[in-house]
Amino acid sequence: MPKPLTDQEKRKQISVRGLAGVENVADLKTNFNRHLHFTLVKDRNVSTKRDYYFALAHTVRDHLVGRWIRTQQHYYETDPKRVYYLSLEFYMGRTLQNTMVNLALENACDEALYQLGLDMEELQDIEEDAGLGNGGLGRLAACFLDSMASLGLAAYGYGIRYEFGIFNQKIVNGWQIEEADDWLRYGNPWEKARPEYMRPVHFYGRVEHTPDGVKWVDTQVVLALPYDTPVPGYRNNIVNTMRLWSAKAPCEFNLKDFNVGGYIQAVLDRNLAENISRVLYPNDNFFEGKELRLKQEYFVVAATLQDIIRRFKASKFGSTEVVRMDLSKLPDKVAIQLNDTHPALAIPELMRILVDEEKLTWESAWDITVRTCAYTNHTVLPEALERWPVDLFQNLLPRHLQIIYEINRRHLEHISSLYPGDHDRLRRMSLIEEGEQKKINMAHLCIVGSHAVNGVARIHSDIIKNTVFKDFYDVDPQKFQNKTNGITPRRWLVMCNPGLAEVIAERIGEDYIRDLGQLKKLLKFVDDDAFIRDVAKIKQENKMKFAVHLEEHYKVKINPNSMFDIQVKRIHEYKRQLLNCLHIITFYNRIKKEPNKSWTPRTIMIGGKAAPGYHMAKSIIRLITAIGEVVNNDPVVGDRLKVIFLENYRVTLAEKAIPAADLSEQISTAGTEASGTGNMKFMLNGALTIGTMDGANVEMAEEAGEENLFIFGMRVEDVEAMDKKGYDAVEYYNRIPELKQAMDQVSGGFFSPSQPDLFKDIVNMLMHHDRFKVFADYEDYIKCQEKVNALYKNPKEWTKKVIHNIAGCGTLKWMLKYEKELHPAAEFGLSCGLECNGQQECLDTSGC
């Protein structure tokens, strides 16, 4: 008779990956073979690894379908308020493993494939990342969709189905080269085209004033074809929808030329219309005022608003007929969240629909619009704020320009009544910026047209209230709020770091996966030797695994006992990868000077993409790779310091790197990083942070205890004081010998002997026009890095701080109140609590 299981062993069986029941495994095998045969039309003799991936994806998708249909039916039956998250970016990454985690299928799929002689990890690696985003803004949108589904909110993500996502980055001779990301080349098993919901979108044309009201005529039409992707909540049987629009030319597009023999050309010109959804603009925190980009912004907004209003009119009590005509109730049933200013045209477009098509008065249309829309600001960098030339609008969206002018006229009239004679204030607050070229300030449009405006970390929200949008805050302070950004613990812990998730669950149970607040319970285990050992052991295993990956890809021998010091994010001057470079050079020089001293070994990894047109960012990548070439080949240094540039950083690489990190670098100049979310991912996965008091670092330090982070450098008020006084880089260069030595090496060709002036632009910028004051924080940063080294030599104390950090993630409940506070006074849909098995027959979904 078998021995009864201990509690520990029982807990181990109740895995956060989900149990592998015998029937479940048998069903999965049957369905896998069925899809291989009927969906992919292959047998095992001729199937490729990719066929196996597709068969697995379809098998897992089958488990979503019943829940997906039932969730949508439930929303129609209960008619909750719906949340519409409008974003030009959704940086989703891969879908397969996340879906298995959220449906508790991971162990069963693993076992089924093992029995079929296949390796699940190998198949997961075949999936392309859905890289429909640049960085934090797009990844935040993806995390929100997961969190809203897990909370049972009736939420929809709306965006563009870019044919080409963020470029793939190759490093060739140390430089970044961009390659097109043809992520749809082999098809996408997770999406379902919905041609029955195709919508026309109009461009160009002219405005006519008729006795029946205003008409926008002689327009060019592009069709928006929706593709739906399921978004499963965490083990709650809810599956929400992300709907992405693809541009299609209408059949009659340009075929008037047909009669004059231009048929072939007319068909080829269809590409011009379909270019709208061809490619994601690869800029992060930088505005590029191109017509195609404005077309993309209007395209997603126009298609989405038609869809929202169709659903509003048809969705009462599960009916699919038009049953609700009173649009004054729209704000009670619809919440539109604008992810930055990119979807700002939702405001004039909703006004156009309500006034021109639904024939409402301006006053009631404006009341509905403001109560429906809310705006999230993501940046205070001036070069990132969208300002569209008026003549571009006049040509592309003539009716919207008129509407914006009227919004502005009424807005300025209101301001004028509050501040008579204050012409300077009117100029500052206008939606139209006068000058050589008139421009529309999209952030001002968003603020005026929304009932709530939020920043994305407390410090950022304070900055927008006190500086960038101070005039607007003075007029309407209750409109402004803070909602600190967040991450989903499903992808960023349970999925990417199952070992740590399991160790935590053994101590405090699994409920923390739905409610991070429970992580506070870990504080009881800060001095528990067994827990300290477990956490350290998991970290070491993650490092060993990542070291194997690095050695395969970079042919550099990694010391897995070295500190893994990682800075991964978009390459940008404000994120100060250059400060990191100066520390690397200083550390290198110190080892060379005293080679026999006992140094704390480090493997320093920097990763991220530079916008293709951003010369300085590309030069920064070249400097990092050049430093790596020298350091990694210096026998005196050996395995005490290695420098690796992580090529093609993306969601999938983050899922490997973050669980292996010891030290997280969050070193932007105070007041420049709106929030950051990578910082939170590292914290949750047991890395310690070295950082400035910027973005969400401030709140992280508050929650984990400042003594458990390595905080250095100027605070916001120090930066402001320095701006007033003037920043003199040369003074620091002359005063700090190690800084001078490092800069002289960069400028003198030590890292580029065959091309000594390779980095002259970087040197010139740092010495003479560095907006982000790298030298001002250098000394404090180096001292702080010495503290890091000292603590790393004491693994037990280091791990105690790690536990404080993980427990500190608990109070930063990053999602829970988001929609309820930004869109108050309505019941959102909440979990239907249905125990569907995902396989039963469901009714029709024509109301989706």
C-alpha positions in Angstrom: 0.0 0.0 0.0 1.5 3.4 -1.0 2.6 5.7 1.8 0.1 8.7 2.4 1.4 12.0 0.9 2.8 14.6 3.3 1.2 18.1 3.2 4.2 19.3 1.4 3.8 16.7 -1.3 0.1 17.4 -1.6 0.8 21.1 -2.1 3.4 20.2 -4.8 0.7 18.3 -6.7 -1.7 21.3 -6.6 0.6 23.0 -9.0 0.0 26.6 -10.2 0.4 25.1 -13.7 -2.8 23.1 -13.3 -3.3 19.4 -12.8 -2.9 16.8 -15.6 -6.0 14.6 -15.3 -5.9 11.3 -17.2 -9.1 12.0 -19.2 -7.8 15.5 -19.9 -4.5 14.1 -21.3 -6.3 11.5 -23.5 -8.7 14.2 -24.9 -5.9 16.5 -25.6 -4.0 13.8 -27.5 -7.1 12.9 -29.5 -7.8 16.6 -30.4 -4.2 17.2 -31.2 -4.2 14.3 -33.8 -7.6 15.5 -35.1 -6.2 19.0 -35.8 -3.1 17.6 -37.4 -5.3 15.5 -39.7 -8.3 17.7 -40.4 -7.0 21.3 -39.9 -3.5 21.0 -41.1 -4.1 18.0 -43.5 -0.9 16.2 -42.4 0.1 12.9 -40.9 3.0 12.3 -38.5 5.3 11.2 -41.4 5.3 14.5 -43.1 4.5 16.9 -40.3 7.0 19.7 -39.4 7.6 21.2 -36.0 5.5 24.1 -37.1 2.6 21.8 -37.9 2.8 20.4 -34.4 2.8 23.9 -33.0 -0.3 24.8 -35.0 -2.0 21.5 -34.0 -1.3 22.3 -30.3 -2.5 25.9 -30.7 -5.8 24.8 -32.3 -6.2 22.2 -29.6 -5.8 24.8 -26.8 -8.0 27.3 -28.7 -10.8 24.7 -28.7 -10.9 25.1 -24.9 -11.5 28.9 -25.3 -14.3 28.8 -27.9 -17.2 27.7 -25.6 -16.1 30.1 -22.9 -15.7 32.9 -25.4 -19.1 32.5 -26.9 -20.7 32.1 -23.4 -19.0 35.2 -22.1 -20.3 37.3 -25.0 -23.8 35.9 -24.5 -23.6 36.7 -20.8 -22.7 40.3 -21.5 -25.7 40.6 -23.9 -28.0 39.0 -21.2 -26.8 41.3 -18.4 -26.1 44.4 -20.4 -23.3 45.7 -18.2 -21.3 48.9 -18.8 -18.6 48.1 -21.3 -15.0 49.3 -21.2 -13.4 50.1 -24.6 -9.6 50.4 -24.4 -8.4 52.2 -27.5 -4.7 51.9 -28.3 -2.6 52.1 -31.4 -0.4 49.5 -29.8 -1.0 46.1 -28.2 2.4 44.4 -27.4 1.0 41.0 -26.8 4.0 38.6 -27.3 3.1 35.0 -27.6 -0.3 33.6 -26.8 0.0 29.8 -26.4 1.6 29.4 -23.0 -0.4 32.3 -21.5 -3.6 30.7 -22.6 -2.6 27.3 -21.1 -1.7 29.0 -17.8 -5.0 30.9 -17.7 -7.0 27.8 -18.5 -5.0 25.5 -16.2 -4.0 23.3 -19.1 -0.2 23.5 -19.0 0.6 20.3 -17.2 -1.9 18.3 -19.2 -0.6 19.6 -22.5 2.9 18.9 -21.4 2.0 15.3 -20.5 0.0 14.8 -23.7 2.8 16.0 -25.9 5.4 13.9 -23.9 3.3 10.8 -24.6 3.2 11.8 -28.3 7.0 12.0 -28.3 7.1 15.8 -28.6 8.7 18.6 -26.5 6.3 21.4 -25.5 9.0 24.0 -25.0 10.3 23.4 -28.5 6.8 23.9 -30.0 6.2 27.1 -27.9 9.4 28.5 -29.4 8.0 28.3 -32.9 5.3 30.9 -32.2 5.9 34.4 -33.5 5.6 37.3 -31.0 2.7 39.5 -31.8 4.9 42.6 -31.6 2.2 45.2 -32.2 3.9 47.7 -29.9 7.1 49.7 -29.3 7.5 49.4 -25.5 5.8 50.3 -22.3 2.6 51.8 -23.7 1.8 48.8 -25.9 2.7 46.3 -23.2 0.6 48.1 -20.6 -2.4 47.7 -23.0 -1.7 44.0 -23.3 -1.5 43.6 -19.5 -4.7 45.6 -19.0 -6.6 43.2 -21.3 -5.4 40.2 -19.2 -6.3 41.9 -15.9 -9.7 43.1 -17.0 -10.6 39.6 -18.2 -9.3 38.2 -14.9 -11.5 40.7 -13.0 -14.5 39.8 -15.1 -14.9 43.3 -16.6 -16.8 43.5 -19.9 -13.8 45.0 -21.7 -12.7 45.2 -25.3 -9.3 46.2 -26.7 -9.5 48.0 -30.0 -6.4 48.6 -32.2 -4.8 47.9 -35.6 -3.8 44.6 -37.0 -0.4 45.7 -38.4 0.9 43.3 -41.0 4.4 44.2 -39.8 5.0 44.8 -36.1 8.0 46.3 -34.4 11.1 45.5 -36.5 13.4 42.6 -35.7 16.8 43.9 -34.6 19.9 42.4 -35.9 23.4 43.5 -34.7 25.8 43.5 -37.6 29.4 44.8 -37.0 28.1 46.3 -33.7 25.4 48.4 -35.4 21.6 47.9 -35.3 20.1 46.7 -38.5 16.3 46.6 -38.9 14.5 43.7 -40.5 10.7 43.6 -41.3 8.7 41.6 -38.8 6.5 39.4 -41.0 4.7 37.9 -38.1 1.7 36.7 -40.1 3.7 34.9 -42.7 2.6 31.4 -41.5 -0.9 32.5 -40.3 -2.1 33.3 -36.9 -4.1 30.5 -35.2 -5.5 32.8 -32.4 -7.4 35.3 -34.6 -10.8 35.0 -36.2 -11.7 37.3 -39.1 -15.2 38.9 -38.8 -16.0 40.1 -42.3 -19.7 40.5 -41.3 -18.7 43.5 -39.1 -16.6 45.3 -41.8 -17.1 49.1 -41.6 -16.4 51.9 -44.0 -13.9 54.7 -43.0 -13.9 58.0 -44.9 -11.0 60.3 -45.8 -10.5 63.5 -47.8 -13.6 65.0 -49.4 -15.3 68.3 -48.5 -17.9 69.6 -46.2 -21.4 70.7 -47.4 -23.8 72.7 -45.3 -27.4 71.7 -46.4 -30.9 72.3 -45.0 -30.6 68.8 -43.4 -27.4 69.7 -41.6 -23.7 69.2 -42.3 -22.6 66.6 -44.8 -19.1 65.2 -45.4 -19.1 64.3 -49.2 -16.9 63.1 -52.0 -14.8 61.1 -49.6 -12.4 58.2 -50.3 -13.6 55.0 -48.6 -11.4 52.4 -47.0 -13.0 49.3 -45.4 -12.0 48.2 -41.9 -12.1 44.4 -41.5 -12.1 43.2 -37.9 -10.0 40.3 -36.6 -10.9 39.0 -33.1 -8.5 37.5 -30.6 -9.7 35.8 -27.4 -8.4 37.2 -24.1 -9.0 34.6 -21.3 -9.2 35.6 -17.7 -7.3 33.6 -15.1 -9.3 30.5 -14.4 -12.7 32.3 -14.2 -14.3 31.1 -17.5 -14.3 34.6 -18.8 -13.0 35.2 -22.3 -13.0 38.8 -23.6 -12.1 40.1 -27.0 -9.4 42.1 -28.6 -10.6 43.4 -32.0 -7.9 44.6 -34.4 -8.9 46.3 -37.7 -7.2 45.6 -41.0 -7.6 48.0 -44.0 -9.2 46.7 -47.2 -9.8 48.6 -50.4 -13.5 48.5 -51.5 -14.2 46.5 -54.7 -15.0 49.6 -56.7 -11.7 51.3 -55.6 -10.5 53.5 -58.4 -12.2 51.3 -61.0 -13.7 54.4 -62.7 -10.3 54.3 -64.5 -11.2 50.9 -65.9 -13.0 52.4 -68.9 -9.9 54.3 -70.0 -7.8 51.2 -69.9 -6.3 51.7 -66.4 -7.7 48.5 -64.9 -4.4 46.9 -64.0 -3.1 50.1 -62.4 -6.4 50.5 -60.5 -6.1 47.0 -59.0 -2.4 47.7 -58.1 -3.5 51.0 -56.5 -5.6 49.1 -54.0 -2.4 48.7 -52.1 -2.4 52.4 -51.3 -5.6 52.0 -49.3 -4.4 48.8 -47.6 -1.1 50.4 -46.6 -3.0 51.9 -43.6 -2.6 48.7 -41.6 0.7 47.7 -43.1 3.2 48.7 -40.5 3.6 49.9 -36.9 5.5 53.2 -36.6 8.6 52.2 -34.7 8.9 55.4 -32.6 8.8 55.4 -28.8 8.4 58.8 -27.1 8.8 60.6 -30.4 6.2 62.2 -32.6 6.6 61.9 -36.4 3.8 63.9 -38.1 3.3 61.8 -41.2 0.0 61.6 -43.1 0.0 57.8 -43.0 0.2 57.9 -39.2 -2.8 60.3 -39.0 -4.7 58.0 -41.3 -3.9 55.1 -38.9 -5.1 57.1 -35.9 -8.4 58.1 -37.6 -8.9 54.6 -39.1 -8.9 52.8 -35.8 -11.1 55.4 -34.1 -13.7 55.6 -36.9 -14.1 51.8 -37.2 -14.2 51.4 -33.4 -16.8 54.1 -32.8 -19.2 52.6 -35.4 -18.8 49.3 -33.7 -19.4 50.7 -30.2 -22.5 52.5 -31.3 -23.8 49.5 -33.2 -23.3 47.3 -30.1 -24.9 50.0 -27.8 -28.0 50.2 -30.0 -28.4 46.5 -30.3 -27.3 45.1 -27.0 -30.2 45.5 -24.6 -31.4 42.2 -23.0 -29.6 40.0 -25.5 -31.4 41.4 -28.5 -29.5 41.8 -31.8 -32.0 44.3 -33.3 -31.7 48.0 -32.8 -33.6 48.5 -29.6 -31.9 51.4 -27.9 -32.0 54.7 -29.7 -31.6 57.2 -26.8 -27.9 58.1 -27.1 -28.0 60.2 -24.0 -27.6 56.9 -22.1 -24.3 56.2 -23.9 -22.1 57.2 -20.9 -24.0 54.8 -18.6 -23.2 51.8 -20.9 -19.9 52.8 -22.6 -16.5 53.8 -21.2 -13.8 54.8 -23.8 -10.3 54.9 -22.4 -7.8 56.7 -24.7 -4.3 55.2 -24.3 -2.3 58.4 -24.8 -3.3 60.9 -27.5 -3.0 58.5 -30.5 -6.8 57.8 -30.4 -7.6 61.4 -29.5 -9.7 61.7 -32.7 -12.4 59.6 -30.9 -13.5 62.9 -29.4 -14.3 64.9 -32.6 -15.4 61.7 -34.3 -18.0 60.9 -31.6 -19.1 64.5 -31.9 -19.5 64.2 -35.7 -21.6 61.0 -35.3 -23.8 62.5 -32.6 -24.3 65.9 -34.3 -24.2 65.1 -38.1 -25.6 61.6 -38.1 -27.8 61.3 -35.0 -28.9 65.0 -35.2 -28.3 65.8 -31.5 -27.7 69.4 -30.4 -24.1 70.4 -29.9 -24.6 70.8 -26.1 -26.1 67.3 -25.5 -23.5 65.7 -27.9 -20.7 67.4 -26.0 -22.1 66.3 -22.6 -22.3 62.7 -23.9 -18.7 62.8 -25.4 -17.1 64.2 -22.3 -18.8 61.7 -19.9 -17.8 58.8 -22.2 -14.1 59.5 -22.8 -11.2 59.4 -20.4 -7.5 60.0 -21.3 -4.3 58.5 -20.0 -1.2 60.6 -20.5 2.0 58.6 -21.0 4.8 61.2 -21.3 6.0 64.7 -20.5 8.8 64.8 -23.1 8.0 67.7 -25.4 9.2 65.8 -28.5 6.7 63.1 -27.8 3.6 65.3 -27.7 1.4 65.0 -30.8 0.9 68.3 -32.7 -0.7 67.9 -36.1 -0.5 70.6 -38.8 -3.8 72.2 -39.5 -3.4 72.0 -43.3 -2.9 68.2 -43.1 -6.2 68.0 -41.2 -7.9 70.3 -43.7 -7.0 67.9 -46.5 -7.5 64.6 -44.8 -10.3 65.2 -42.2 -12.0 68.5 -43.2 -15.1 68.0 -41.0 -13.1 67.1 -38.0 -11.1 70.2 -38.3 -14.3 72.3 -38.2 -15.5 70.3 -35.1 -12.1 70.9 -33.4 -12.3 74.6 -34.2 -15.8 74.8 -32.6 -14.7 72.8 -29.5 -11.8 75.3 -29.2 -14.0 78.4 -29.7 -16.4 77.2 -26.9 -13.4 76.2 -24.7 -11.7 79.5 -25.0 -15.0 81.4 -24.4 -15.3 79.5 -21.1 -11.6 80.2 -20.1 -12.1 83.9 -21.1 -15.1 84.1 -18.8 -13.0 82.7 -15.9 -9.9 84.9 -16.6 -11.1 88.0 -18.4 -8.3 89.8 -20.3 -5.7 87.0 -19.7 -4.6 86.6 -23.4 -1.5 84.7 -22.5 -3.5 82.0 -20.7 -5.8 81.7 -23.7 -2.8 81.2 -26.0 -1.3 78.6 -23.7 -4.7 76.7 -23.3 -5.8 76.8 -26.9 -6.2 73.5 -28.8 -4.7 75.4 -31.8 -1.0 76.5 -31.6 -0.4 79.6 -33.7 3.0 80.1 -35.4 4.7 79.6 -38.7 2.5 76.5 -39.1 -0.7 76.2 -37.2 -0.9 73.0 -35.2 -3.5 71.1 -33.2 -2.3 70.1 -29.7 -3.9 66.6 -29.3 -3.2 66.5 -25.5 -5.2 69.7 -25.0 -8.0 68.1 -27.2 -8.0 65.0 -24.9 -8.1 67.0 -21.7 -10.9 69.3 -22.8 -12.9 66.3 -24.3 -12.5 63.9 -21.4 -14.1 63.7 -17.9 -10.9 62.1 -16.4 -7.2 62.6 -17.1 -4.7 60.3 -15.5 -0.9 60.1 -15.2 0.7 56.7 -14.9 2.7 57.1 -11.6 2.2 59.4 -8.6 5.2 61.5 -9.5 4.2 61.8 -13.1 0.6 62.8 -12.2 2.0 65.5 -10.0 4.3 66.7 -12.8 1.5 67.1 -15.3 -0.7 68.9 -12.7 2.1 71.3 -11.7 3.8 71.9 -15.0 2.7 70.6 -18.5 -1.1 70.9 -17.9 -1.1 73.3 -14.9 -3.5 75.7 -16.6 -6.0 73.0 -17.1 -5.6 71.6 -13.6 -6.2 75.1 -12.2 -9.6 75.3 -14.1 -10.8 71.7 -13.3 -8.7 70.0 -10.6 -11.1 67.1 -10.0 -10.6 65.9 -13.6 -7.0 64.9 -12.9 -6.1 61.7 -11.1 -3.3 59.2 -10.8 -3.4 55.5 -11.9 0.1 54.0 -11.4 0.8 51.6 -14.3 0.8 47.9 -13.6 1.7 44.4 -14.9 -0.2 41.1 -15.0 1.2 38.6 -12.5 -0.1 35.7 -14.7 2.4 36.4 -17.6 5.1 38.1 -15.5 5.3 35.5 -12.7 3.2 32.4 -13.0 4.1 31.9 -16.7 7.7 33.1 -16.9 8.9 32.1 -13.5 6.9 29.0 -12.4 9.6 28.0 -9.9 9.2 31.2 -7.9 5.4 31.2 -8.3 5.3 27.7 -6.8 7.6 28.5 -3.9 5.4 31.5 -3.0 2.2 29.4 -3.3 3.7 26.8 -1.0 4.0 29.5 1.7 0.8 31.6 1.2 -1.5 29.7 -1.1 -2.4 30.5 -4.7 -4.8 33.4 -4.2 -2.1 35.9 -4.6 -2.2 35.2 -8.4 -5.5 37.0 -8.5 -4.8 39.4 -5.7 -1.2 40.6 -5.4 -2.1 42.2 -2.1 -1.6 38.8 -0.5 2.1 39.0 -1.2 2.4 41.1 2.0 2.1 37.7 3.8 5.6 36.9 2.7 7.0 39.4 5.2 6.5 36.6 7.8 9.1 34.6 6.0 11.8 37.2 5.6 13.9 35.4 8.3 12.8 31.9 7.4 16.0 30.1 6.4 14.2 27.5 4.3 12.3 30.2 2.3 15.5 32.2 1.8 17.2 29.1 0.5 14.3 28.3 -1.8 14.1 31.8 -3.3 17.9 31.8 -3.8 17.9 28.4 -5.4 15.1 29.3 -7.9 17.1 32.4 -8.9 20.2 30.3 -9.5 18.3 27.8 -11.6 16.9 30.7 -13.7 20.4 32.1 -14.1 21.8 28.8 -15.2 19.0 28.4 -17.8 19.5 31.9 -19.1 23.3 31.5 -19.2 22.9 28.5 -21.5 20.7 30.7 -23.8 23.3 33.5 -23.8 26.3 31.1 -24.5 24.3 29.6 -27.4 23.5 33.0 -28.9 26.5 35.2 -28.1 29.4 32.6 -27.9 30.5 34.3 -24.6 31.3 32.1 -21.6 29.1 33.3 -18.8 29.9 32.9 -15.1 26.5 31.9 -13.6 27.8 32.9 -10.1 28.4 36.5 -11.3 25.7 39.1 -10.6 23.3 39.4 -13.5 23.0 43.2 -13.9 20.3 44.0 -16.6 19.0 47.1 -18.3 16.4 46.4 -20.9 14.2 49.0 -22.4 14.0 51.2 -25.5 17.3 52.9 -26.3 16.8 56.6 -25.5 18.9 59.4 -24.1 16.5 60.0 -21.2 16.8 56.3 -20.1 20.5 56.9 -19.7 22.0 53.7 -21.1 25.1 56.0 -21.3 25.3 56.2 -17.5 25.4 52.4 -17.4 28.2 52.5 -20.0 30.2 54.9 -17.9 29.9 52.5 -14.9 31.0 49.6 -17.0 34.1 51.5 -18.2 34.9 52.6 -14.6 34.5 49.1 -13.3 36.8 47.8 -16.1 39.4 50.4 -15.4 39.4 49.5 -11.7 39.9 45.8 -12.4 42.8 46.6 -14.7 44.3 48.9 -12.1 44.1 46.3 -9.3 43.7 42.9 -11.0 44.4 40.9 -7.8 41.7 42.5 -5.7 38.6 40.4 -4.9 36.0 42.0 -7.2 32.3 41.1 -7.2 31.9 39.5 -10.7 29.2 40.9 -13.0 27.6 40.0 -16.2 26.1 43.3 -17.5 23.4 43.0 -20.1 21.8 45.9 -22.0 19.1 45.4 -24.5 16.5 47.4 -26.4 15.7 48.8 -29.8 16.5 52.2 -31.2 14.0 54.0 -33.4 15.4 53.6 -37.0 15.8 57.3 -37.5 17.3 58.1 -34.1 21.0 58.5 -34.8 22.1 59.1 -31.2 20.3 55.9 -29.9 21.9 53.8 -32.7 25.3 55.3 -31.7 24.6 54.3 -28.1 24.1 50.7 -29.2 27.4 50.8 -31.1 29.2 52.1 -28.0 27.8 49.2 -25.9 28.9 46.6 -28.4 32.3 48.3 -28.7 32.8 48.2 -25.0 31.8 44.5 -25.0 34.3 43.7 -27.7 37.1 45.1 -25.5 36.0 43.9 -22.1 35.0 40.4 -23.1 38.4 39.7 -24.8 40.6 41.1 -22.1 42.4 38.2 -20.3 43.2 40.3 -17.3 39.5 40.8 -16.6 38.5 37.1 -17.2 35.1 36.1 -16.0 34.9 39.0 -13.5 33.2 41.3 -16.0 31.3 40.5 -19.2 29.2 42.9 -21.3 26.4 41.6 -23.6 24.1 43.5 -25.8 20.8 41.5 -25.8 19.8 41.5 -29.5 16.2 41.9 -30.5 14.7 42.5 -27.1 11.0 41.8 -27.1 8.3 40.2 -24.9 9.6 36.7 -25.3 13.2 37.6 -24.5 12.0 39.6 -21.4 10.2 36.4 -20.2 13.6 34.7 -20.2 15.8 37.6 -18.9 13.7 39.0 -16.1 13.5 35.9 -13.9 17.3 35.6 -14.2 18.2 39.1 -13.1 19.9 40.0 -9.9 20.0 43.7 -10.4 17.5 45.9 -12.4 18.8 49.2 -13.8 16.1 52.0 -13.7 18.3 55.0 -14.0 16.4 57.7 -16.0 16.8 61.3 -15.0 14.3 62.1 -12.3 11.1 63.5 -13.9 11.5 61.9 -17.3 10.2 58.3 -17.1 6.4 58.6 -16.7 6.2 55.2 -14.8 8.1 52.3 -16.2 6.7 48.8 -16.0 9.9 46.7 -16.5 10.9 48.0 -13.0 7.8 46.2 -11.6 8.5 43.0 -13.5 12.0 42.8 -12.1 10.8 43.5 -8.6 8.2 40.8 -8.8 10.7 38.3 -10.0 13.3 38.8 -7.3 15.7 41.3 -8.6 16.9 44.3 -6.6 16.6 47.8 -8.2 19.3 50.4 -8.6 17.4 53.5 -9.6 16.6 57.2 -9.4 13.5 58.6 -7.7 11.6 58.6 -11.0 8.4 57.1 -12.3 7.0 54.1 -10.3 10.4 53.6 -8.6 9.2 56.2 -6.0 6.2 54.0 -5.1 8.2 50.8 -5.2 10.7 52.3 -2.7 7.8 53.3 -0.5 6.3 49.9 -0.5 9.4 47.7 -0.2 11.2 50.2 2.0 13.8 52.5 0.6 16.5 50.6 2.4 15.7 47.6 0.2 16.4 49.4 -3.1 19.6 51.1 -4.2 18.3 54.7 -4.7 20.8 57.3 -6.0 21.0 60.6 -7.8 19.1 63.9 -8.1 15.4 64.2 -7.2 13.0 66.1 -9.4 13.5 69.3 -7.4 17.3 69.0 -7.8 16.9 68.6 -11.6 14.6 71.7 -11.6 17.1 73.7 -9.6 19.9 72.6 -11.9 17.9 73.7 -14.9 17.5 77.2 -13.4 21.2 77.4 -12.5 22.5 75.7 -15.6 24.2 72.3 -16.0 27.9 72.4 -16.7 29.1 68.9 -17.8 32.7 70.1 -18.3 32.9 71.0 -14.6 32.1 67.4 -13.6 34.6 66.1 -16.3 37.4 68.2 -14.9 36.6 67.4 -11.2 36.1 63.6 -11.3 39.2 61.7 -12.5 37.5 58.4 -13.2 34.8 60.1 -15.3 37.6 62.0 -17.2 39.5 58.8 -17.8 36.3 57.0 -19.1 35.3 59.9 -21.4 38.9 60.2 -22.7 38.8 56.5 -23.6 35.6 56.9 -25.5 36.7 60.0 -27.3 40.3 58.8 -27.9 39.3 55.6 -29.7 40.2 53.1 -26.9 37.0 51.2 -27.7 37.2 51.9 -31.5 40.9 51.8 -32.4 40.3 51.5 -36.2 38.0 54.5 -36.1 39.1 56.8 -33.2 36.3 59.4 -33.8 33.5 56.9 -34.0 31.8 58.2 -30.9 32.4 61.9 -31.4 28.7 62.7 -31.5 28.1 60.9 -28.1 31.1 62.7 -26.6 30.0 66.1 -28.0 26.4 65.6 -26.7 27.5 64.5 -23.2 30.0 67.4 -22.9 28.0 70.2 -24.4 24.2 69.5 -24.8 23.1 66.7 -22.5 19.5 67.4 -21.6 19.5 64.4 -19.2 22.5 65.4 -17.1 24.4 62.0 -17.1 27.5 63.4 -15.4 25.5 65.0 -12.6 24.5 61.6 -11.3 27.7 59.7 -12.2 29.5 60.0 -8.8 26.5 59.0 -6.8 25.7 56.1 -9.2 29.2 54.7 -8.9 29.1 54.9 -5.1 25.7 53.2 -5.1 27.1 50.4 -7.4 29.8 49.8 -4.7 27.0 49.3 -2.1 25.5 46.8 -4.6 28.8 44.9 -4.8 29.2 44.8 -1.1 25.7 43.4 -0.4 26.0 40.8 -3.2 28.9 39.2 -1.3 26.4 38.4 1.5 23.8 36.2 -0.3 21.6 35.8 2.7 21.1 39.5 3.3 20.7 40.0 -0.4 17.9 37.4 -0.5 16.2 39.0 2.5 16.0 42.3 0.6 14.6 40.3 -2.4 11.8 38.9 -0.3 11.0 42.5 1.0 10.7 43.5 -2.6 8.5 40.7 -3.7 6.2 41.3 -0.7 6.2 45.0 -1.6 4.6 44.3 -4.9 1.5 43.5 -2.9 0.4 47.0 -2.1 0.9 48.2 -5.6 -2.4 46.6 -6.7 -1.9 47.8 -10.2 -5.3 47.2 -11.8 -8.1 46.7 -9.5 -9.7 50.1 -9.2 -8.7 51.4 -12.6 -11.9 51.4 -14.6 -14.2 51.9 -11.6 -12.5 55.1 -10.7 -12.0 56.5 -14.2 -15.5 55.6 -15.2 -17.6 55.9 -12.1 -21.4 55.6 -11.6 -22.0 52.3 -13.4 -21.9 48.6 -12.9 -19.3 46.9 -15.0 -19.8 43.3 -16.0 -18.4 40.9 -13.4 -17.5 37.3 -13.5 -20.5 35.2 -14.6 -19.1 32.4 -12.4 -20.1 29.8 -15.0 -18.5 26.5 -14.7 -18.3 25.9 -18.5 -16.0 23.2 -19.7 -15.5 25.1 -22.8 -16.8 22.3 -24.9 -20.6 22.5 -24.7 -22.8 23.7 -27.6 -23.5 27.4 -27.3 -26.1 29.6 -29.0 -25.4 32.0 -31.8 -22.9 34.9 -31.5 -24.3 37.2 -34.0 -24.4 40.0 -31.4 -20.6 40.0 -30.9 
